[in-house]
């Protein structure tokens, strides 16, 4: 299986740049926002990093975990860790100029408050590494300014709501490492700006909608689910990362057109058959695995495939050629 660490780092850097692009304030924190942040601080316990990041006795806008606009209104905050299990306070909706927030590695539980819909400037949500165990609320689809949703590494359950397809400005959707079930909504094909999609490590079933193949996504991760059928429509010319590992996909790999931008590819542990497409020799791979499938025939030379070890091709029907044993008659 391809190691995915480097991609996770890239995703983290992407999120950091999105949040840190909000300009710092030269004005003191507005009294209304000060009150709300104080409520969040108390709800999470007395000593989470949020507390050390800003001084509630003076100016909450001066710390690294808070950003404010020129009028001292909070536009971003980061809350992590904490020592008290709590729900996200509905008072967060009183931060009316909030553009982005993060709750990460916190003992929060429950669901996202519906009061979030009042935040008309909100473009990015990240709630990751928490005890949240809700069904993803359909009201997120009504928050039409959202560009990035990261609800990864929680205990989310139930289906992915089809209402997310209404977010035509959404560029990133990360629901990985949860307990989501059901099928991937066809409506997500309407998210024309979507460039990064990660549903890996869930319990999703059924076929991948053809509508997703019409998007120009750079990063697609669907590994470790129970998905079936044809995934060949996900091989797009712009795709740089495609993770399909540990599903039950079954399609003829010979007919796939592999784009030259595909640098990280993992299709291991599926039911994919056929041989290698001729277009694969034009691609420079940095990570690659097609092990544990039903592929057959020679491994093409002249590209970058020979740089990988034999385990990247192992346990197929009848693959041969470097780095595997030679094909018969050669």
Secondary structure, 3 states (H helix, E strand, C coil): CCCCHHHHHHHHHHHHHHHHCCCCCCCCCCHHHHHHHHHHHHHCCCCCHHHHHCCCCCCHHHCCCEEECCCCCEEEEEEECCCCCECCCHHHHHCCCCCEEEEECCCEEECCCHHHHHCCCCCEEEEECCEECCECCHHHHHCCCCCEEECCCCCCEECCCHHHHHCCCCCEEECCCCEEEECCCHHHHHCCCCCEEECCCCEEEEECCHHHHHCCCCEEECCCCEEEECCHHHCCCCCCEEECCCCEECCEHHHCCCCCCCCEEECCCCCCEECCCHHHHHCCCCEEECCCCEEEEECCCCCCHHHCCHHHCCCCCEEECCCCCCCCCC
